[in-house]
Amino acid sequence: DQIKISVLNASHNLNAAQRLASMLVRKQKKNIEKRMGMNLKIINISSVNQQTILSRTKIYFHPNFLKAALILSEFLPGEQVLEPFPESRKSKISNDVQIYVGKNFE
């Protein structure tokens, strides 16, 4: 099995999404995969528009990926908010988890 993740920058720091994705893949990938029992694949790294700047990192997940989202949150620095994908966006999302990197990510 594989978990597909998007990392989106929702902070003023231009490199936040890239830094978080790099940290997950280079430093934590094996530990995360072992805990989840799935391969980790980052399929998208990008930024959101300026109106979507968040104070804290937010993790959106499909209902069957709650456990994976909780495990991911343990490996991320700072506080995160976990929420299921809103109904209006579920059919448009091709990934299993989206991480919106907030201003609290250092």
Secondary structure, 3 states (H helix, E strand, C coil): CEEEEEEEECCCCCCHHHHHHHHHHHHHHHHHHHHHCCEEEEEEEEECCHHHCCCCEEEEECHHHHHHHHHHHHHCCCCEEEEECCHHHHCCCCCCEEEEECCCCC
